[in-house]
Amino acid sequence: MANHKSAAKRAKQTIVKTERNRFYKTRIKNITRSVLEAVDANDKEKATENMKTANKYFHHCVSKGILKKGTAARKVGRLQLRVNAL
Protein backbone atom coordinates (compact mmCIF):
# COMPACT_ATOMS: atom_id res chain seq x y z
CA MET A 1 0.00 0.00 0.00
CA ALA A 2 1.12 3.57 -0.67
CA ASN A 3 2.78 5.51 2.14
CA HIS A 4 2.22 8.98 0.67
CA LYS A 5 -0.76 10.80 -0.74
CA SER A 6 0.99 11.28 -4.08
CA ALA A 7 1.87 7.58 -4.30
CA ALA A 8 -1.75 6.64 -3.67
CA LYS A 9 -2.84 9.01 -6.42
CA ARG A 10 -0.30 7.54 -8.84
CA ALA A 11 -1.56 4.05 -8.03
CA LYS A 12 -5.13 5.09 -8.90
CA GLN A 13 -3.98 6.78 -12.12
CA THR A 14 -2.06 3.66 -13.13
CA ILE A 15 -5.19 1.53 -12.76
CA VAL A 16 -7.21 3.93 -14.94
CA LYS A 17 -4.53 4.20 -17.62
CA THR A 18 -3.97 0.44 -17.68
CA GLU A 19 -7.67 -0.15 -18.29
CA ARG A 20 -7.78 2.49 -21.03
CA ASN A 21 -4.68 1.09 -22.75
CA ARG A 22 -6.11 -2.45 -22.59
CA PHE A 23 -9.26 -1.23 -24.38
CA TYR A 24 -7.31 0.45 -27.18
CA LYS A 25 -4.83 -2.39 -27.63
CA THR A 26 -7.60 -5.01 -27.76
CA ARG A 27 -9.43 -2.96 -30.36
CA ILE A 28 -6.23 -2.68 -32.41
CA LYS A 29 -5.86 -6.47 -32.36
CA ASN A 30 -9.48 -7.01 -33.38
CA ILE A 31 -9.29 -4.54 -36.27
CA THR A 32 -6.03 -6.10 -37.45
CA ARG A 33 -7.60 -9.56 -37.28
CA SER A 34 -10.58 -8.42 -39.36
CA VAL A 35 -8.24 -7.19 -42.11
CA LEU A 36 -6.19 -10.39 -42.07
CA GLU A 37 -9.30 -12.59 -42.16
CA ALA A 38 -10.58 -10.71 -45.21
CA VAL A 39 -7.17 -11.13 -46.87
CA ASP A 40 -7.13 -14.85 -46.10
CA ALA A 41 -10.62 -15.17 -47.59
CA ASN A 42 -9.43 -13.35 -50.76
CA ASP A 43 -12.19 -10.76 -50.29
CA LYS A 44 -10.54 -7.66 -51.72
CA GLU A 45 -13.53 -5.38 -51.20
CA LYS A 46 -13.93 -6.24 -47.53
CA ALA A 47 -10.18 -6.13 -46.95
CA THR A 48 -9.98 -2.64 -48.45
CA GLU A 49 -12.91 -1.46 -46.35
CA ASN A 50 -11.42 -2.91 -43.16
CA MET A 51 -8.03 -1.43 -44.07
CA LYS A 52 -9.53 2.07 -44.16
CA THR A 53 -10.92 1.51 -40.68
CA ALA A 54 -7.59 0.12 -39.46
CA ASN A 55 -5.59 3.03 -40.87
CA LYS A 56 -7.91 5.56 -39.27
CA TYR A 57 -7.90 3.81 -35.91
CA PHE A 58 -4.12 3.30 -35.78
CA HIS A 59 -3.57 7.00 -36.32
CA HIS A 60 -6.27 7.80 -33.78
CA CYS A 61 -4.30 5.74 -31.25
CA VAL A 62 -1.17 7.73 -32.11
CA SER A 63 -2.98 10.97 -31.29
CA LYS A 64 -4.12 9.48 -27.98
CA GLY A 65 -0.57 8.40 -27.12
CA ILE A 66 -1.33 4.68 -27.14
CA LEU A 67 1.03 3.94 -30.04
CA LYS A 68 4.13 5.70 -31.32
CA LYS A 69 3.97 7.16 -34.81
CA GLY A 70 6.54 4.73 -36.21
CA THR A 71 4.79 1.72 -34.73
CA ALA A 72 1.48 2.72 -36.29
CA ALA A 73 3.16 3.40 -39.64
CA ARG A 74 4.88 -0.01 -39.57
CA LYS A 75 1.69 -1.89 -38.71
CA VAL A 76 -0.37 -0.03 -41.32
CA GLY A 77 2.33 -0.54 -43.94
CA ARG A 78 2.54 -4.27 -43.36
CA LEU A 79 -1.23 -4.65 -43.45
CA GLN A 80 -1.44 -2.56 -46.62
CA LEU A 81 1.14 -4.81 -48.31
CA ARG A 82 -1.05 -7.82 -47.56
CA VAL A 83 -4.14 -6.07 -48.94
CA ASN A 84 -2.33 -4.88 -52.06
CA ALA A 85 -1.13 -8.43 -52.76
CA LEU A 86 -4.73 -9.53 -53.43
One Martini backbone bead per residue (centre of mass of N, CA, C, O) as a GRO file, in nm:
protein
   86
    1MET     BB    1   0.101   0.033   0.014
    2ALA     BB    2   0.075   0.360   0.032
    3ASN     BB    3   0.255   0.631   0.208
    4HIS     BB    4   0.149   0.847   0.006
    5LYS     BB    5  -0.056   1.053  -0.156
    6SER     BB    6   0.088   1.046  -0.434
    7ALA     BB    7   0.107   0.734  -0.453
    8ALA     BB    8  -0.196   0.683  -0.450
    9LYS     BB    9  -0.260   0.842  -0.703
   10ARG     BB   10  -0.078   0.683  -0.898
   11ALA     BB   11  -0.223   0.415  -0.859
   12LYS     BB   12  -0.494   0.507  -0.976
   13GLN     BB   13  -0.388   0.602  -1.254
   14THR     BB   14  -0.279   0.328  -1.344
   15ILE     BB   15  -0.546   0.181  -1.355
   16VAL     BB   16  -0.683   0.362  -1.567
   17LYS     BB   17  -0.464   0.340  -1.793
   18THR     BB   18  -0.466   0.034  -1.821
   19GLU     BB   19  -0.760   0.009  -1.912
   20ARG     BB   20  -0.739   0.193  -2.160
   21ASN     BB   21  -0.511   0.041  -2.307
   22ARG     BB   22  -0.659  -0.229  -2.331
   23PHE     BB   23  -0.882  -0.131  -2.514
   24TYR     BB   24  -0.709  -0.031  -2.753
   25LYS     BB   25  -0.539  -0.292  -2.803
   26THR     BB   26  -0.779  -0.479  -2.859
   27ARG     BB   27  -0.888  -0.321  -3.099
   28ILE     BB   28  -0.641  -0.348  -3.275
   29LYS     BB   29  -0.648  -0.658  -3.296
   30ASN     BB   30  -0.933  -0.681  -3.421
   31ILE     BB   31  -0.882  -0.511  -3.675
   32THR     BB   32  -0.648  -0.677  -3.781
   33ARG     BB   33  -0.803  -0.945  -3.802
   34SER     BB   34  -1.014  -0.849  -4.011
   35VAL     BB   35  -0.812  -0.803  -4.237
   36LEU     BB   36  -0.679  -1.088  -4.245
   37GLU     BB   37  -0.940  -1.247  -4.302
   38ALA     BB   38  -1.000  -1.111  -4.573
   39VAL     BB   39  -0.736  -1.196  -4.707
   40ASP     BB   40  -0.771  -1.508  -4.668
   41ALA     BB   41  -1.059  -1.487  -4.837
   42ASN     BB   42  -1.019  -1.299  -5.092
   43ASP     BB   43  -1.156  -1.008  -4.996
   44LYS     BB   44  -1.100  -0.709  -5.127
   45GLU     BB   45  -1.331  -0.525  -5.036
   46LYS     BB   46  -1.318  -0.585  -4.729
   47ALA     BB   47  -1.020  -0.526  -4.689
   48THR     BB   48  -1.032  -0.228  -4.773
   49GLU     BB   49  -1.239  -0.139  -4.564
   50ASN     BB   50  -1.077  -0.236  -4.311
   51MET     BB   51  -0.822  -0.065  -4.373
   52LYS     BB   52  -0.945   0.210  -4.328
   53THR     BB   53  -1.012   0.162  -4.033
   54ALA     BB   54  -0.727   0.094  -3.938
   55ASN     BB   55  -0.583   0.353  -4.018
   56LYS     BB   56  -0.755   0.542  -3.848
   57TYR     BB   57  -0.709   0.402  -3.568
   58PHE     BB   58  -0.405   0.413  -3.548
   59HIS     BB   59  -0.392   0.730  -3.559
   60HIS     BB   60  -0.567   0.771  -3.314
   61CYS     BB   61  -0.368   0.632  -3.114
   62VAL     BB   62  -0.144   0.835  -3.154
   63SER     BB   63  -0.301   1.087  -3.045
   64LYS     BB   64  -0.342   0.932  -2.755
   65GLY     BB   65  -0.059   0.761  -2.690
   66ILE     BB   66  -0.054   0.445  -2.746
   67LEU     BB   67   0.112   0.500  -3.003
   68LYS     BB   68   0.359   0.522  -3.212
   69LYS     BB   69   0.418   0.640  -3.518
   70GLY     BB   70   0.602   0.406  -3.624
   71THR     BB   71   0.423   0.172  -3.540
   72ALA     BB   72   0.176   0.247  -3.708
   73ALA     BB   73   0.319   0.254  -3.982
   74ARG     BB   74   0.413  -0.040  -3.983
   75LYS     BB   75   0.137  -0.180  -3.952
   76VAL     BB   76   0.001  -0.049  -4.196
   77GLY     BB   77   0.208  -0.135  -4.410
   78ARG     BB   78   0.178  -0.445  -4.374
   79LEU     BB   79  -0.123  -0.457  -4.433
   80GLN     BB   80  -0.117  -0.320  -4.714
   81LEU     BB   81   0.052  -0.538  -4.852
   82ARG     BB   82  -0.161  -0.762  -4.821
   83VAL     BB   83  -0.387  -0.618  -4.977
   84ASN     BB   84  -0.227  -0.563  -5.246
   85ALA     BB   85  -0.181  -0.878  -5.313
   86LEU     BB   86  -0.482  -0.934  -5.423
   0.00000   0.00000   0.00000
